[in-house]
Amino acid sequence: MTDYSARAKAQIRQYEAQPEIHDLPAIFHLWSNSYLALRMRSVFGTSDTAEFYAGFILESFERTGIRRLVSIGSGDASIEIAVAHALRARGLSGFRIDCLELSPVLVERAEQSVTQAGLAQEIFPQI
């Protein structure tokens, strides 16, 4: 087994028994809300991650006419779902987000979340 194969299998196993992959320690939230959010807002006009991405995605769509994105290492697609909602809120439709993920467990979680969010025509989780 190559070093890459071993690391990939370890990464997949890591999330099999870990249902919540976004739990962070309280100090992260303190630091993020006290420092990072303020900096983001002053530079980009928002501290919301989905809005941050949505703004640049819209610019790209307008400039290129291409309404297709690829998210590599998308996990459970929670960020992509939030971005898709932000794009819809800005009146955009007819876009596609392909979510590539190594873990079959996370792809399955993403598929469920995408369906629950009503975004099955916009977001496509896959290995």
N, C-alpha and C positions, 0 to 999 in steps of 0.2 A: 504494500500500500504506500502510495506516495505521501509526502508531507501534506500536500494540499488536500488529498482525499481524507486523510485523518482529521485535519482541521475542519473540513466540511462536515464530516460525520459528527464530530463533537459539537459543532454549531447547531446541527439539526437536533441532536439529543438534548441540548440545553433547553429548548423550548417545548419539548414534548410534555413535560410534567409541570411547566410553568405557565399557568393560564393568563396571568397578568404580566405582560412584558414591558409595561411602561411605568411600573412603580419606581419612584426615585426617592432618595432620602429627603427629609425635611429641609436639610441645609441647601439642597439644590434649588428648591422653590424659593427659599429666602434669598439666596444669591441671585437667582434669575429675576425675581420680581423687584429686587432692590437695585440691581445694577444693569443686567442685560436688557430687560424690557425698556428701561428708560433710554438706553443707547439706541436700541432698535427703533423706537418711536421717533427719536430725534433725527435719525438718518433716513429711515424708510417711511415714516409717517404712520407706522403701525407696529405693535409688538405682538400681534397675532400671527403665528406661523403660517396658517392657511391663507390669510390675506396677503402676507408677504409673497408667498409663492404665486398666488392668483394674479397679483399685479404684474409680475414678470411674465407669467404664462400668457396673459392677455396681450401684452406688448408683443410677444413672440408670434402669437396667432395673427395679430393685425399686420405685422411686418412680413410674415412668410405665407400666410394663408393656410398653413398646415395646422390642423387641429388634432394632432396625435402626439401623445407623450409616452415616454417609457420611464418607469420608476424601477431602478435596480436595487434589490435588497429591500423590498417594500414591506416585509414583515406581515403584519395583520391588516395592512392597508388603511390604518386609521388616519394617517396624515393625508393620504390620497383621497379618502372619503371627505375629510374636512375641506380639502382644496376643491373638490368637485362641487360641494355645497356652496363654497365661496364663488366659484365660477358661475354657477346657476343663479346665485343671488345677484350677480352683476349682469344677468340677462343672457349669458352664453349657453348655447346648446350645440349639439352636433359635434362634441369633442369625444376623444377616446383616450383613456389612460390604461396602458398595459403595465401591470404590476408583476415584475419578475422577482421570484423568491425561491431560495434554495430548499426551504423546509416545507414538506408536504403538510405538516400540521398547521403551519402559519398560513399556507395557501387555503386550506380548508376553512380556517377561522376568517380569513379575508373574504372568501366567497359568501359565507354566512352574513358577515357584516355588510357587505355590498348589497346583498339581496334585502336585508332588513332596512337599509338606508334608501332603498328604491333607486339604486344607481347601476343596476345590472346592464343597462344599455351604454353606460359610460366607462365603467371600470371592469377590467378583465384580469383577475389574478391568475397566475400560471407559474409553473416550474420552468 
